[in-house]
Amino acid sequence: MIMRHPLIMTPGPTQVHEEVRRAMSIEPTNPDLDENFFEFYKNTCNKIKRLLNTNNDVLILDGEGILGLEAACASLIEPGDRVLCIDNGIFGNGFGDFAKMYGGNVVYFKSDYKKSIDIKELEEFLKEDSDFKVATLVHCETPAGIVNPVDEICPLLKKYGIVSIIDSVSAIGGELVKVDEWNMDIVLGGSQKCLSAPPGLTFLSISDDAWNIISNRKIPIAGFYCNIGVWKNWYEDKWFPYTQPISDIYALDCAIDRLLSKNDYVYRHKKIANAVRMAIVNSGLSLYPLEGFSNTVTTILVPEGVSYRNIYNDMLKDHNIMIAGAFDYLKDKVLRIGHMGENCYEEKLYITLKALDSTLRKYNIKLKGEIHKYFIDEI
Ligand SMILES: *Cc1c(COP(=O)(O)O)cnc(C)c1O
């Protein structure tokens, strides 16, 4: 059977370029024994350092983004530690659950789910209570399409001596990330979002302050796969804690090369995101967020008179384009278009918005003009 794959315009996983798929098919060596592979792995980590603007250690772990998130919590949090969970959305709130799993005594700083974190409010909160070992924060709230000002939040946390764990899975490669300048302690990403590599890998940068916590725990880390500590001397010892997913890493390396070869990639994401938003608003539809719009995903309220399911099904069936909805409290209320990595190009957004326009018209949704035309006007 020949599969006619749809154009995947979801906010991850994203389209994987043919070059990246070819890299995946390179004949693997034995990654535990072949010294060349240790160099290859290190070199890929160095490319990630460039993406993150950091000299901190970087590791690639064999599991999807959630592994990075859980490994950071498992490695930094001891039972009874006070953890600040900065929460303005579904992923932000869920981070608190991971902290609790490892015994964290979690306190939530909750803010408006339709806006990015207000730095003034957070500052007021910390003036009252700042006795936290660790804080968790999501850079881009993917379900809502909101980006948080990590450039202001992380330095503030550092001022109070709080070590930050930042989930930047849907931001790295599409938003500016300056780990060293902004004092970000652990920053984690995934292969399948803006880097447009196949799903299956997470990577993270680890600051000296984070390593200090890991090295000076009272209670050893309960686990192995989520234990960042076991990696401390991997390069010097030429030792991996488990056999590396070598083909996935070949693909990731190639995908990062593709991204880095376009050094305007943050600007490109910003420009496309802006044009998509303007097209949505000008045509009379509504965005979910009130402010703090993400460069990588646009979240649109499902207009009255049509269901999310119908839009999703018709876009797929009639146009062979896959968009996404959301989950939890946003289930059936929004539709999401990803403009990440390989998907963040004018022609892909044009045909996606044209398909959306045609689908909404089928359900007699009133539009002020053609969505895709507004997009072109803005680009
Ligand atoms: C995609 C994503 C993850 C990884 O979660 P999956 O749903 O398993 O792909 C983690 N955090 C954020 C913010 C994400 O967007």
The ligand as an SDF file (V2000), in Angstrom:
LIG
                    3D

 15 15  0  0  0  0  0  0  0  0999 V2000
    5.8450   18.6260   22.8630 C   0  0  0  0  0  0  0  0  0  0  0  0
    6.1660   19.1190   24.2000 C   0  0  0  0  0  0  0  0  0  0  0  0
    6.6930   18.2590   25.1750 C   0  0  0  0  0  0  0  0  0  0  0  0
    6.8450   16.8000   24.9060 C   0  0  0  0  0  0  0  0  0  0  0  0
    5.5910   16.2700   25.0540 O   0  0  0  0  0  0  0  0  0  0  0  0
    4.8570   15.2450   24.0770 P   0  0  0  0  0  0  0  0  0  0  0  0
    3.4170   15.5880   24.2330 O   0  0  0  0  0  0  0  0  0  0  0  0
    5.1710   13.9180   24.5750 O   0  0  0  0  0  0  0  0  0  0  0  0
    5.3730   15.4920   22.6840 O   0  0  0  0  0  0  0  0  0  0  0  0
    7.0190   18.7900   26.4030 C   0  0  0  0  0  0  0  0  0  0  0  0
    6.8330   20.1040   26.6670 N   0  0  0  0  0  0  0  0  0  0  0  0
    6.3240   20.9550   25.7680 C   0  0  0  0  0  0  0  0  0  0  0  0
    6.1420   22.3910   26.1350 C   0  0  0  0  0  0  0  0  0  0  0  0
    5.9740   20.4880   24.5060 C   0  0  0  0  0  0  0  0  0  0  0  0
    5.4710   21.3230   23.5960 O   0  0  0  0  0  0  0  0  0  0  0  0
  1  2  1  0
  2  3  1  0
  2 14  2  0
  3  4  1  0
  3 10  2  0
  4  5  1  0
  5  6  1  0
  6  7  2  0
  6  8  1  0
  6  9  1  0
 10 11  1  0
 11 12  2  0
 12 13  1  0
 12 14  1  0
 14 15  1  0
M  END
$$$$
